[in-house]
Amino acid sequence: MTDRKGKLFERRAKAFVDRNAHYMRYVHEEYGYAPTVEAIRRAMARAYHKGRKDARNEKAK
């Protein structure tokens, strides 16, 4: 299960980078670094799990 989710976020992160390549280049030029696919994947996973946790907490109320 976790592996499948990891792959899902990996695909999403790659798609995000492809879609926003021009933005990534801009960020790189402005700040000297751009988030990697791995960093974006982790952020997506974190946001997803936080959303799930919040939903669970709401349901428990």
Contact map, one row per residue, 1 for C-alpha under 8 A:
1111100000000000000000000000000000000000000000000000000000000
1111110000000000000000000000000000000000000000000000000000000
1111111000000000000000000000000000000000000000000000000000000
1111111100000000000000000000000000000000000000000000000000000
1111111110000000000000000000000000000000000000000000000000000
0111111111000000000000000000000000000000000010000000000000000
0011111111100000000000000000000000000000000000000000000000000
0001111111110000000000000000000000000000000000000000000000000
0000111111111000000000000000000000000000100110000000000000000
0000011111111100000000000000000000001100100000000000000000000
0000001111111110000000000000000000000000000000000000000000000
0000000111111111000000000000000000000000100000000000000000000
0000000011111111100000000000000000001101100100000000000000000
0000000001111111110000000000000000001000000000000000000000000
0000000000111111111000000000000000000000000000000000000000000
0000000000011111111100000000000000000000000000000000000000000
0000000000001111111110010000000000001000000000000000000000000
0000000000000111111110000000000000000000000000000000000000000
0000000000000011111110000000000000000000000000000000000000000
0000000000000001111111110000000000000000000000000000000000000
0000000000000000111111111000000000000000000000000000000000000
0000000000000000000111111100000000000000000000000000000000000
0000000000000000000111111110000000000000000000000000000000000
0000000000000000100111111111000001100000000000000000000000000
0000000000000000000011111111100001000000000000000000000000000
0000000000000000000001111111110000000000000000000000000000000
0000000000000000000000111111111111000000000000000000000000000
0000000000000000000000011111111111000000000000000000000000000
0000000000000000000000001111111110000000000000000000000000000
0000000000000000000000000111111100000000000000000000000000000
0000000000000000000000000011111111000000000000000000000000000
0000000000000000000000000011111111000000000000000000000000000
0000000000000000000000000011101111100000000000000000000000000
0000000000000000000000011011001111110000000000000000000000000
0000000000000000000000010000000011111011000000000000000000000
0000000000000000000000000000000001111111000000000000000000000
0000000001001100100000000000000000111111100000000000000000000
0000000001001000000000000000000000011111110000000000000000000
0000000000000000000000000000000000111111111000000000000000000
0000000000001000000000000000000000111111111100000000000000000
0000000011011000000000000000000000001111111110000000000000000
0000000000000000000000000000000000000111111111000000000000000
0000000000000000000000000000000000000011111111100000000000000
0000000010001000000000000000000000000001111111110000000000000
0000010010000000000000000000000000000000111111111000000000000
0000000000000000000000000000000000000000011111111100000000000
0000000000000000000000000000000000000000001111111110000000000
0000000000000000000000000000000000000000000111111111000000000
0000000000000000000000000000000000000000000011111111100000000
0000000000000000000000000000000000000000000001111111110000000
0000000000000000000000000000000000000000000000111111111000000
0000000000000000000000000000000000000000000000011111111100000
0000000000000000000000000000000000000000000000001111111110000
0000000000000000000000000000000000000000000000000111111111000
0000000000000000000000000000000000000000000000000011111111100
0000000000000000000000000000000000000000000000000001111111110
0000000000000000000000000000000000000000000000000000111111111
0000000000000000000000000000000000000000000000000000011111111
0000000000000000000000000000000000000000000000000000001111111
0000000000000000000000000000000000000000000000000000000111111
0000000000000000000000000000000000000000000000000000000011111
